[in-house]
Amino acid sequence: MKLALAAGSMLLMGIAFSCSIDHRSDELSCTTQNDCPAGRFCQDGFCVGGVGNDGGPNPDGKPNPDAPGCPSQCTSCKQETMECKVDCSISPATCNGMIICPPGWNCTIECSTDNSCRAGIDCQQGASCAINCTGTSTCRNIQCGTGPCATTCAGFDSCRNLQCGDSCQCPVTCLEPSRCENIFCSDFACKDFQTGSCTLNGPTCNTCP
């Protein structure tokens, strides 16, 4: 009898505990970026980022504490136009690791400090990317998505291993004294073999709607 009472008490405690858990609202669930309101992005099935109803950072997201309301890797942003800026001069630590453009956002990435953006730049889920490699030995392992993806290589020894992939528009400007090594344009016809750049000349080089 005592065992039965103890088991019943444990069951009631379990039910009470489960009811106290703050589950994520179905209103924040998503399958694509279009399911999320402006200022949030779809991650692991939920709309995260943005700000809460009180105007502060949304606890369900990964906001940048130095730029409230912005996705974690953005040093600043414009939520109404989904614009994210990553400025390595403002946050060197961010640019020491992999830089990921948040899904559905338009990212501008300023690799202005020496040796920044060497751990990779992932723009595969971003709406667009504009990458400026002006510091010495910057920009390694850039992976573009299907949207516009423009890279300017101006710093000494900058730009190695860039994959345009299926980007609809992928200009890569290689200026002296950049490295521009292993640059793979969206199409062989877009390659400028004299400079190593990717041009927009040709019918397959600029197919954005």
Helices and strands as residue ranges (DSSP letters): H 2-20, G 26-28, G 33-35, E 41-43, E 46-48, E 63-64, E 67-71, E 76-78, G 79-81, E 83-87, H 92-96, E 99-100, E 106-111, E 121-123, E 128-133, E 140-144, E 149-153, E 160-163, E 172-174, E 181-184, G 188-190
